Amino acid sequence: MLKVRPAVTAAAALVCLGLVSGCASPAGDPGRGSEAGAAKSTAPKPSGARSSAPAPPPDHEPVAYEPSWPDTTVRTARGHRVNTCVPKDLRSKATTLTTSDKVHLSALVLGDGPDGVLLDHEQGYSICSFVDIGRQLAERGYHVVIPEYRNHGASEDVAENEHIDRDARAGLAELRRVGAKRVFLAGASCGGTTAAVAGVDTPLRVVGLLMMSSPARCGGVDGVAAVKKLNVPTLLVASPGDMQGNVEKQVREVYAASVARKKELLIQKGEWHGTSMIKRAGASGAALQDRVITFVVDSYAAAR
């Protein structure tokens, strides 16, 4: 079974799209690298004060396992593994999740309160795809969980790369464990596909969905079937030049299948994949990041 690593060619990524286990980063896109320089958001904060959250439950105990990228993995003071791309001031927010098939994942838990956000990164990228957005959402009063998928970064190195929907489900389970009652689902590439699939049967109330460059089907999970069951505000984003237009084609398939009464297809100029549309696209990327954060805020406002 193919094991996704961060450095793959665009051609290899095209083959994996919908055929094997997901889209690894095209040439020039960030995999293990630093996320420095991510755009600063100016999106408005939601109106109204949020009530104080109850004390969170005790953290998980650290677990012994072999990380996928040991050269970019460090331990926190408590002993949890975390990717070195995570800023030092956030590493204390790292924890260890265990999936239903007993795979151990590094994850960040940011913020608090009953309004959750799940942020799932791309295959071949890292937890830091969404760290900047996650930090800003936490500052706005949301409870954010960002899992790092199996065979990536500081998460466990396993023999296969299937069942990544279980990684998304582990993130949702953690949100519920720490007190979230509702959740906004978000992800890039296969992270978006698996977030949608996991969101179909979560006991949390789903308030919205973001899928960036997400294929219709990925690693055995069916995003088209999922969006036929998710009638929540939905934002789909793609770049027309991403993998010679093949990504846009699949995103349009997901859009057509979506039953959401409020849905939007945003075609972002260029050829960037996933969160690279934000991090590598200059002013348009900064505007997209603001659009994403505003969409989360607006989705929650509509759900009240």
Order of alpha helices (4+ residues) and beta strands (2+ residues): alpha-beta-beta-beta-beta-beta-alpha-beta-alpha-beta-alpha-beta-beta-beta-alpha-beta-alpha-beta-alpha-alpha
